[in-house]
Amino acid sequence: MIYVNTKDQDMEYDKDKVDELVLALLYLTTHEQGTRAWKGMDWAAMNRLYEKGYIGNPKSKAKSVMLTQEGAQLSEELFKKHFGLSS
């Protein structure tokens, strides 16, 4: 767990859950057959995804980040899990 300062109170949150949702949302901006995504997400979360091996190093001048094969697959699965509509 980590803490975030929101206005005048601290809020504890689960960074792994944040990372999961960030990875899921990266699926929305994938291009080049799902191998690259725009990196407009929280930098701390992007760095954690890099450390976990799901994306390439986000610290570059490029406006997008490369997803690893595992990251691309998991990104799609998580997007469907959290945002897909049930039939």
N, C-alpha and C positions, 0 to 999 in steps of 0.2 A: 504494500500500500504506500502511496505517496500523498502528500498534502498539496492542495492548491489554495492560494489566497484569492478568494472571491470577495471583492469589496471589503467589508469589514469583518469577515469571518473565514476561518480555515475550513476547507472541506476535504475530507479523506476520500480517496477514490482508488479503484483497482486499475493499475496501469496496464495489466494484461487484457482487461476487457476493452480499454481504450484502444490498445494496439489492434485487437481483433476487429473493432469497428472501423478503424482507420484503414486497415487492409481491405475490408469489405468495400468501403467507399472508394478506394483506389480503382476498383473494378469499373466504376462509373466513368472514369476518365481514361481507360485503357485505349490504346491505339497500336498500330503495327502488329496486328493479330494478337492482341492481349499481352504483348511483351513490354510495353512502356506505358507509364501513367503520369499525368501531371502531378507535380509534387507540391500542391498548395495546402498541405496538411501541417499540423503541429510538428515543429522540428524535433522535439524530444521524442515523439512517437515515431517519426521517420527514422531517427537514429536507432531506436530500439528494434524496429523492423529490419534494419540493416544488420544489426548485431545478431539477430535471430536467423539471418540468411534468407529472408524473403524478398529483399530488394537490393539493388546495387547501392553503392555509396551515394547518399543524397547530397553530399557536400561537393557540388560542382556548379559550374555556370549554366548547365543545361536546365531547361524549365521542366524537364520530365525525368523520371527515374526508371531504370530498367528493373523489371520484376524477374526474379529467378523462376525457373520452371515450377518449383514447388510453390513459390509465392503467387504466381499467376493462377495456378490451379486452386489454391486455398482462397485467394481473393474472390474468385467466382463462387466457390462453395459458400463462403461466409456471406457474400452479398445475397445469394438465394436464401440462405438460412434466415437472415435478419430482415430482409426487405422483400422477399418473394411473396406473391399472393398464392394462397392455397386454392386448389381447384375444387 
